[in-house]
Amino acid sequence: MSSAAYVDTKTGPAIMSDDVDAALDVGDLHRRQLEAEIKKAFTDYSRNRPRSLQKTLGPSEIGSLCKRQLAFGVTAPTMGKGTNVYGDVWRSHVGVALHKEDELVLKFVNEQAGETVWIPEARVKADDEHPGTCDAFHVPTSTVVDWKHPGKFMFDHYRKEGPSWKYRIQAHTYGKGYARLGFPVKFVGLMFISPASDLHHGFLWLEEFRPVIADIALANLDEIKAKCADLDVVNHPERFAEFPITPGDECRYCNWFSPKPSGPRQCAGK
């Protein structure tokens, strides 16, 4: 703000505009308004990305252990995809940005090698209804690799306890997708590198590819779909209560999370 003087015609003394700003807190009001506008831009952008607007569950979602979350998800095309207005989009935004850089790293390796060492960002289908984009396939070892960039707390948790079943199912689902394309998939892996840590502490979880893991998850999803149809949840959304929930640390990132549910298509996660 400038320091132009304002004259009070009644009292006479000049009042500097900086003093007015301080008295009315105008400067901080501007800062807070602009801060809110910036945060809203990130939130709106994240919630309108193609992945956020997709109408079918992808490999990263079908492995959920929460049957109600799956029920909400498989009926989303009919009833509208949920929007978690309470969840913070920053973690997702950072993850997307890092994945773009991850892709560039693999393309660089291919260019340096003069051959295809890695296949980055390939569209695969474990079945025809739930396609997804696999982060990477390492050709020399026939290994599917998915990048994971968690915060420090969850990074330490995964290092100690190993990945969640949801993550494992996702990896095997990608593996099945590559197998359907004719690739000889031998292993599936999850590469954990936290943006809150460093590359040195990153670690790779790896296991032999077992298509049965993906098959079980897809069969469970089919059961959820059938039960949704039997209960006619589209016309009776209160019947979503028939699906048990599995509360966990990731509830706050669920599309249908609300600490104070206002309808049958919201869940408090407990």
N, C-alpha and C positions, 0 to 999 in steps of 0.2 A: 504494500500500500504506500502511496505517496505521503509526504508530510505536509501537504497543503493546509493552510490555516483556515478555520471556520470562525467567523465573528458572531458572537452573541449580541444582537442589537440592543438587548435590554441592559446587559451588564457591561458590555464593551470589550472585555478581555478576549484575545484570540485563543482558540482551543485547537491544538494540533490534531490532525486526523489520526495519528498513531495513538493519541490519548483516547480518542473516541472509540477506536477499535478495541483498545484494552478494556474500556468501560463496558462496551456492549458485547465483547467477546466475538466480534464479527470475524476476526481472523481465524479463530478456531472453528467457527461455524462453517466457514468456507472450506477449511481443511477436512472437517468431518463429512461434509456433503460430497466433496470430491472423492474422499476415501470410499464412501458408500457407493458412489457411481462406478468406481474402478472395480470394487468387489462384485457388484451386480453384473458388470460386463463379463467377468470371468465365469460367474455362475450361469448366466444366460447362455454363454457360448458353450460351456461344458454340457449343459442339459439339452442343447440342440445339435450336438454332434451326431453323425449317422449312427454310431454305436449306441448312444443314449436313446435314439428314436427307433431302433430296430424292433420289429414286431414279433420275432421268434426268439426263443432262448438259444444262446450260443453255448459252446463248450465250456466257457468260464462260469456258466450258470447252472447247467443241468446236473452238476455234481453236488448241489446243495443238499444238506441233510434235513433241511426244514421243508416239510411237505406242504405247509401253507404257502411258503414263498414260491414253491414250484406251482402250486395251484393258481396263485395270483398270476404267475408268469405265463402259464400255458393258455390262460383266458384273456391275456392282455390284448390280442388283436380284436377281440369282440367287445371287451369292456373298457379298453383304454389303458395304456401303460401307466403305471404309477409314477408319481413324481415325489421324491423324498425332499420336501422343502426344508427339512431340518439338517440333512447331511451336508457336510462340507465337501465341495467339489475339488479342493486344491490337490488332495492326494491323487485323484484321478487325472487331473490336469498335468501334474508332474509326471505321472506314469506314462501318459500318452506322449508327452514331449521326449521323455527318455527313450521310449520305444522307437521313435523316429530316428534318434541318434544311433540306437542299437542297429537299426537297419543299415544305416550308412557305414557303420563299422564293418558289417559283414560284406557289403558290396566292395568296400576298400580291400578286404582280404582277397576276394575273388579277383579283383583287378590286379593286385600284386602277384597272385599265383598264376594268373593267365588261364584259369579254369574255374569251374564251379565247385568250390569247397563247401559253401553254404548256400542254401536256398532260403532267402528271407521273405517273410510276409506272404505266404502262399495260402490261397483259399482252398480249404479242404472240407469234406463232408463225411462224418462218421455214419450218417444216414442222410436221406434226402431232405429232411425237415429242419435239421439243425446245423447249418454250415457255420464255419468259423474261420478266422485267419490265424494260422499257426506262425509264431514268431520266427522259428528257424528250424532247418533240417540240415544236419551235418552229414554230407554225402559220404566221406571216407569211412565213418563208423555207423552209418545208417541210424542216426540218433535224432529224435525229435527234442528240441530244446525250447522251453518257454521262459521268457524273462520275467523276473519278479523283482520289483523295486519297493519293498516295504519300508516303513519308518523304522527307527532304531529299535523300538520296543518289540515289534513283531519280528524284525530281523533276528534279534537275539532269541526270541521264542522259537522260530523255525530252525535256527542253528542247533538249539538244544533238543527240541521235540520232533523235528522233522516237519514236512509240509502237512497241511490239512488234507483230509480225504477229498475235499472239493478240488484242491489243486492237483492231487494225484489223478483224480478222475479226468480233469481237464487235459492233462498230459497224455493219458491213454486214449482219450477221445481224439485228440489230434493225431496220435499214432495210428488209430484205426482209419482216420481220414486219409492219411498218406498211404496206408496199406491198400485202401480201395483204389488209389491211383496207380497201384502196381509197384510201389517202392518196398524194398525188403527191410521193413522197420525192425530193428533189433533192440533198441533201448529208447526210453523216454527220460527226459531230464528237466529240472527246474534250476535255472541259474539265478541265485539270490545276490543282488548287489543293492545295498541301501544308499540312497542319496544322502543319508545322515551319517554315513560311515565313509569307507574308502574301498577302492578296488582290491587292495591287499586282503581285506577281510571277507570279500565275496566268496561264495561257495556253491558248488554244484551238487544237487541231489540227483541221483541216477538209479534207475532200476530197469530190469528187463521188461520189454513191452509185453503186456498181457491184455489182449483184446477183450477178454471176458470182463474186465473191469469196466470198460466202456459199455459193453453189452448189458451189464447189470444196471448201470445208470440209465441207459436208454429204455430198458424194460420198466424200471421204476417210473420213468416219466410217462410211459404209455399207460401205466396203471393210474397215475394221477389224472391224466386226460380222461380216461374212462370214468373215473369216479366223479369228475367235474360234470361230465355229461349226465351220469345217472342222477346226481343231485340237482341238476339244472341250475347251477350256481349263477348263470347269466341272468335268469329271471328271479332267482332266490339267493342273492349274495350273502344273506345271513348264514347260509349253510357252509360258507367257508370255515366257520367255526368247527366243522366236522374234521378238518385237517389239523393234526397236531403241529405245534411249533417246536423248534429247537433253538432256544435262545443262545446267543453267543456274542463274541466281541464284534462280529461283523454286522450285527443287527442294525446299527446306526447307518450303515451304508446301503441297506436294503431299500429298493424303490418304494416300498410300501410302509416304511417305518414312520411312526408318529408317537411321541411320548404320551400324547393324549388323543387316542383314536377318535375320530368324529364319524366313522362309518365302518361298515363291514369289510371294506377293502383297505383298511389301515390296520397296523399292528404295532403294539408297544414293545414287542420283543420280550415279553415275560408273561 
